[in-house]
């Protein structure tokens, strides 16, 4: 599944932890945006890891993209890398 994850984290230390978790699953696209190609199991594991580090005032959003939607993604400016490393 293709998942877009965005986050708004107040504390730098917590933000770095969330960044590291997401980086282990896929590609960093913009400051607080990741694009991941992960399995259902990885999705559940990732969400639990994030849930365990964020605090009450933090916000993380997950957008699942269907295959049709993925084909409609466009970019302006410097293009993102064509390959997305999965380190998990």
Secondary structure, DSSP 4 states (H G I P E B T S, - for coil): -EEEEEEE-SSHHHHHHHHHHHHTTEEEEETTEEEEE--HHHHHHHHHHHHHH--TT-EEEEEEE-HHHHHT----SSPPPSS-----
